[in-house]
């Protein structure tokens, strides 16, 4: 019997996007179910030990196995599905796994940036994030074998799948202001463009994702939220009107 795969998701979760990109690149059919993490359904709490998404529900021969944590899901798909996205060489594979972890660290830094409550904190987090992309720029420059648009050259890999959602946040930031995070990083900028154009990455989110993310960032109560309100003519007009 063919396995049925169900990806339990949230519309904004970048870790869910990784799994969706991998499944799409591998040509694996799957069903996607979004849940509200602010009001988690009982069935979700029963099968999610950490209360987080993504979950991959694997239904086979009348039984169901639930796999949690995005890194584990990606490795499971590598082990069970065709069209591998990891390199075959174990040394190259270890390097890729390390840069996948680096992608997770960048996501954590992005979270600190958009949550920073003050301008000073925002600027400090922006400098730290810029430094992380400096390190990524140096890695791309040092790879003598890199001859194509992807992290590994002409072959799309899981490192690409992980960083696609990273750059989606920068797309949102660019609509708010010019924070110069990728200035002077031509290799990272070219990689970002290639990833933004990749169908599996574009379709890993719903068409209304930019609006949802913008609303999420605006509601954070952070310094970045204040920049959004300052740049929103409708908000500025409401604040100018007498109570």
C-alpha positions in Angstrom: 0.0 0.0 0.0 1.3 3.5 -0.8 2.1 5.7 2.1 -0.1 8.7 2.7 1.8 11.7 4.0 0.0 14.6 5.8 2.0 17.7 6.7 0.6 19.4 9.7 1.4 23.1 9.2 1.0 26.7 10.2 0.7 29.3 7.4 3.8 31.3 8.7 6.1 28.6 10.0 9.4 28.6 8.1 10.2 25.1 9.4 7.0 23.7 7.8 8.2 25.4 4.5 11.4 23.3 4.6 9.4 20.1 4.6 7.0 21.3 1.9 9.9 22.3 -0.3 11.6 18.9 0.2 8.4 17.0 -0.6 7.8 19.0 -3.7 11.4 18.7 -5.0 11.1 14.9 -4.5 7.8 14.8 -6.3 6.1 13.2 -3.4 2.3 13.8 -3.1 1.2 15.1 0.3 -1.8 16.7 2.1 -1.2 19.8 4.1 -3.4 20.8 7.1 -3.0 24.2 8.7 -3.8 24.6 12.4 -4.1 27.6 14.7 -1.2 27.5 17.1 -3.0 29.9 19.4 -5.9 27.5 19.7 -4.4 24.0 19.2 -6.9 21.3 18.4 -7.0 18.3 20.9 -5.9 15.8 18.2 -2.8 17.9 17.5 -1.9 18.1 21.2 -2.3 14.4 21.5 0.3 13.6 18.7 2.7 16.5 19.1 5.0 16.0 22.1 6.5 19.5 21.8 3.3 21.3 20.7 5.0 22.6 17.5 4.7 22.3 13.8 5.7 20.7 11.5 4.4 17.2 12.0 4.5 14.6 9.3 1.8 12.0 9.7 2.7 8.9 7.8 -0.2 6.5 7.2 0.8 3.0 6.0 -1.1 -0.3 6.0 -3.7 1.0 8.4 -1.1 2.3 10.9 0.0 5.9 11.5 3.4 7.2 12.6 3.9 10.8 13.6 7.3 12.4 13.0 8.1 15.7 14.6 10.9 18.3 14.3 11.7 19.6 10.8 15.3 18.3 10.8 14.1 14.7 11.6 11.4 15.0 8.9 13.9 16.1 6.3 16.2 13.2 7.1 13.3 10.7 7.1 12.3 11.9 3.6 15.9 11.5 2.5 15.9 7.9 3.8 12.5 6.9 2.4 11.9 8.8 -0.8 13.6 9.0 -4.2 15.4 12.0 -5.6 17.9 12.7 -2.7 18.6 16.3 -1.9 21.7 15.5 0.3 25.1 14.9 -1.5 26.2 11.3 -1.6 29.6 11.9 -0.2 29.6 11.7 3.6 32.0 14.6 4.1 29.9 16.9 1.8 26.8 15.6 3.5 28.1 16.5 7.0 29.0 20.0 5.7 25.5 20.4 4.3 24.0 19.4 7.6 26.1 21.9 9.4 25.0 24.7 7.1 21.4 23.6 7.6 21.9 24.2 11.3 23.4 27.6 10.4 20.1 28.3 8.6 18.2 27.6 11.8 20.5 30.0 13.7 19.8 32.7 11.1 16.0 32.1 11.7 16.6 32.6 15.4 18.5 35.8 14.8 15.7 37.0 12.5 13.2 36.3 15.3 15.3 38.4 17.7 15.4 41.2 15.2 11.7 41.5 14.6 11.0 41.1 18.4 13.5 43.7 19.6 11.5 46.2 21.6 13.8 49.2 21.2 15.7 50.9 18.4 19.0 50.1 20.1 18.1 46.5 20.4 16.9 46.4 16.8 20.2 47.9 15.5 22.3 45.5 17.5 20.3 42.5 16.2 20.6 43.9 12.7 24.4 44.1 13.0 24.5 40.6 14.3 22.3 39.3 11.4 24.4 41.2 8.9 27.5 39.4 10.3 25.9 36.0 9.9 25.3 36.8 6.2 28.9 38.0 5.9 29.9 34.5 7.0 27.6 33.0 4.5 29.0 35.2 1.7 32.5 34.0 2.6 31.5 30.4 2.5 30.0 30.8 -0.9 33.1 32.6 -2.1 35.4 29.8 -0.7 33.6 27.0 -2.5 35.8 26.4 -5.5 33.5 23.8 -6.9 30.4 26.0 -6.9 29.5 26.6 -10.6 25.8 27.2 -10.5 23.2 29.2 -8.6 22.7 26.9 -5.6 24.7 26.3 -2.4 26.3 23.3 -4.0 26.6 24.7 -7.5 24.3 23.3 -10.1 22.5 20.9 -7.8 19.6 22.0 -5.5 20.1 20.6 -2.0 18.5 20.7 1.4 20.7 23.7 2.3 18.8 25.6 -0.4 15.4 24.3 0.9 16.3 25.6 4.4 17.5 29.0 3.3 14.6 29.7 1.0 12.3 30.6 3.9 15.1 32.7 5.5 15.1 35.0 2.5 11.3 35.3 2.6 11.7 37.2 5.8 14.1 39.6 4.1 11.5 40.2 1.4 9.1 41.3 4.2 11.7 43.5 5.8 12.4 45.2 2.4 8.8 46.2 2.2 9.2 48.0 5.5 12.6 49.8 5.1 16.1 49.6 3.8 18.1 47.8 6.6 21.2 47.1 4.4 21.5 43.5 5.7 22.7 42.1 2.4 24.7 45.1 1.2 28.1 44.1 -0.2 27.2 40.5 -0.4 26.7 39.8 -4.2 26.9 36.0 -3.8 24.3 35.8 -1.1 22.1 38.2 -3.1 22.4 36.1 -6.3 21.5 33.0 -4.2 18.5 34.7 -2.7 17.2 35.6 -6.2 17.7 32.1 -7.5 15.8 30.7 -4.4 13.0 33.2 -4.8 12.5 32.1 -8.4 12.4 28.4 -7.6 8.8 27.0 -7.9 9.1 24.7 -4.9 10.0 27.6 -2.7 7.5 30.1 -4.2 4.7 27.5 -3.7 5.7 26.5 -0.2 3.4 29.3 1.2 -0.1 30.4 0.3 -0.6 33.5 -2.0 -1.6 35.6 1.1 1.6 34.8 3.0 3.1 38.3 2.6 0.0 39.9 4.0 -0.2 37.4 6.9 3.5 38.0 7.7 3.1 41.7 7.5 0.2 41.6 10.0 2.1 39.3 12.3 5.1 41.7 12.4 2.9 44.7 12.9 1.2 43.0 15.9 4.5 42.1 17.6 4.7 45.3 19.7 8.3 45.7 18.7 10.5 48.4 17.3 9.9 46.9 13.8 6.2 47.1 14.5 6.5 50.8 15.1 8.3 51.3 11.8 5.4 49.5 10.1 2.8 51.7 11.7 4.9 54.8 10.9 5.0 53.8 7.2 1.3 52.8 7.0 -0.8 55.9 5.8 -4.0 54.4 7.2 -2.5 53.9 10.6 -0.9 57.4 10.6 -4.3 58.9 9.7 -6.1 57.1 12.5 -3.5 58.3 15.0 -3.8 61.9 13.8 -7.6 62.0 14.2 -9.0 63.2 17.5 -10.4 60.6 19.8 
